[in-house]
Amino acid sequence: MIQAPPDVMDIFLQPGDFYFGDKDTRIRTLLGSCVAITIWHPKLHIGGMCHYMLPRRPAHKTTNDLDGRYAEDVMQMFMHELKRSKTKPSEYKAKLFGGGNMFTQIKKSENHISISKQNIDFGRTVMAQYGFNVHAECMGGTGHRNIIFDLWSGDVWVRRPMETL
């Protein structure tokens, strides 16, 4: 186990937040139906995490500003950081978390696709499209997850309550 640096910067991501940093950083978030993507460069000990809420922005939102609430924008944010650091997606270890069903008591119709399922499906698809290798995931199920990502080691810790069967 790699020792934590003496002056760890602790970052907490709210829904829609994005952070990319170096080996002196720990990033945390709490997920429900949202998804977190972590990427980590094992040689440079840099990486980042996002906490997106939806796959794509609504059609009526036409601003050019990137918005971390949407996975399609988050991927552009990641790519900007990779360009800045002169690295490629294939050099990173990527992991996906979240997409928990938070509304298990609601009956779904045959053609209903939940937000959590849309977030999961889009996350997997977009990571492959951009050339990231997904090394692990903890997605779906019910309830929330606490995520802790240590950039000095690349370790991601997940804590979730027991699921009711």
C-alpha positions in Angstrom: 0.0 0.0 0.0 1.3 3.4 -1.0 1.6 5.9 1.8 -0.5 9.0 1.6 1.4 12.3 1.0 1.8 14.5 4.1 -0.3 17.4 2.8 -3.2 15.7 1.1 -5.7 18.0 -0.7 -9.2 16.6 -0.1 -11.7 17.5 -2.8 -15.4 16.8 -2.5 -17.4 16.7 -5.8 -21.0 17.8 -5.8 -23.3 16.6 -8.7 -22.0 18.2 -11.9 -18.4 18.8 -10.5 -15.2 17.8 -12.2 -11.7 17.7 -10.9 -8.3 16.7 -12.4 -5.2 16.8 -10.3 -1.9 15.3 -9.1 -0.5 12.8 -6.6 -1.2 15.0 -3.6 -5.0 14.7 -4.0 -7.9 12.7 -2.7 -11.3 13.1 -4.4 -14.6 12.1 -2.9 -18.2 12.1 -3.9 -21.6 10.6 -3.0 -23.6 9.0 -5.8 -27.2 7.9 -6.3 -28.4 7.6 -9.9 -25.5 9.7 -11.1 -22.2 8.2 -12.3 -18.6 9.0 -11.4 -15.8 8.3 -13.8 -12.2 8.1 -12.4 -9.1 8.1 -14.6 -5.6 7.6 -13.3 -2.2 7.6 -15.1 -0.1 5.0 -13.3 3.3 6.5 -14.3 2.6 10.2 -13.8 0.2 9.8 -10.8 -2.3 12.3 -12.2 -6.0 11.8 -12.8 -9.4 13.0 -12.3 -13.0 12.3 -11.4 -16.3 13.6 -12.5 -19.9 13.3 -11.1 -22.3 13.5 -13.9 -26.1 13.6 -13.6 -27.3 12.9 -17.2 -25.8 11.5 -20.4 -26.5 14.6 -22.6 -27.7 18.2 -22.1 -31.3 18.9 -23.1 -31.7 20.0 -26.8 -32.8 23.5 -25.7 -29.5 24.2 -23.9 -27.3 25.6 -26.6 -24.5 27.2 -24.7 -20.9 26.5 -25.7 -19.7 26.3 -22.1 -18.9 22.8 -20.9 -21.2 21.6 -18.1 -20.1 18.8 -15.7 -23.7 17.7 -15.2 -23.6 16.0 -18.6 -21.4 13.0 -19.5 -20.8 14.2 -23.1 -19.4 17.5 -21.8 -17.3 15.7 -19.1 -15.5 13.7 -21.7 -14.5 16.9 -23.4 -13.2 18.2 -20.0 -11.2 15.0 -19.5 -9.8 15.3 -23.1 -8.7 18.9 -22.4 -6.8 17.8 -19.4 -5.2 14.9 -21.3 -4.1 17.3 -24.1 -2.6 19.7 -21.4 -0.7 16.8 -19.8 0.4 15.4 -23.3 -1.1 12.0 -22.4 -3.6 9.6 -24.2 -6.7 7.8 -23.0 -5.1 4.4 -23.4 -2.4 5.3 -20.8 -5.1 5.6 -18.1 -6.8 3.2 -15.8 -10.5 4.1 -15.9 -13.2 3.0 -13.4 -17.0 3.7 -13.4 -19.3 3.9 -10.4 -22.9 4.7 -9.5 -26.1 4.5 -11.5 -28.0 3.2 -8.5 -31.7 2.9 -8.7 -32.9 5.4 -6.1 -36.7 4.8 -6.7 -37.3 1.1 -6.3 -40.8 1.6 -5.2 -41.9 3.1 -8.5 -43.5 0.7 -10.9 -41.9 1.0 -14.4 -43.7 0.5 -17.7 -42.3 -1.7 -20.4 -40.8 1.2 -22.4 -39.5 3.2 -19.4 -35.7 3.4 -19.2 -34.5 4.8 -15.9 -32.1 7.7 -15.6 -29.6 5.4 -13.7 -29.7 2.9 -16.6 -29.2 5.7 -19.2 -26.2 7.0 -17.2 -24.7 3.5 -16.9 -25.1 2.7 -20.6 -23.8 6.1 -21.8 -20.8 5.9 -19.5 -19.7 2.6 -20.8 -20.3 3.6 -24.4 -18.5 7.0 -24.2 -15.5 5.5 -22.4 -15.0 3.0 -25.3 -15.5 5.7 -27.9 -12.8 7.9 -26.4 -10.3 5.0 -26.1 -10.2 4.6 -22.3 -9.7 1.1 -20.9 -12.2 0.5 -18.1 -10.4 -1.7 -15.4 -13.3 -1.9 -12.9 -16.8 -0.8 -12.3 -19.4 -0.9 -9.5 -22.7 0.2 -11.1 -26.4 -0.4 -10.9 -28.2 -2.0 -8.1 -30.1 0.1 -5.6 -29.1 2.9 -3.3 -26.2 5.2 -3.0 -22.4 4.9 -3.0 -19.6 6.8 -1.3 -16.5 7.0 -3.5 -13.0 7.9 -2.4 -10.2 8.2 -5.1 -6.5 8.5 -4.0 -4.5 10.0 -6.9 -1.1 9.0 -5.3 -2.0 5.3 -5.6 -4.9 5.1 -8.1 -7.0 3.3 -5.4 -10.7 3.8 -5.4 -12.7 2.9 -2.4 -16.4 2.3 -2.6 -18.8 2.1 0.4 -22.4 1.3 -0.1 -25.2 0.1 2.2 -26.5 -3.4 2.0 -29.1 -3.9 -0.7 -32.6 -5.0 0.3 -33.5 -8.2 -1.5 
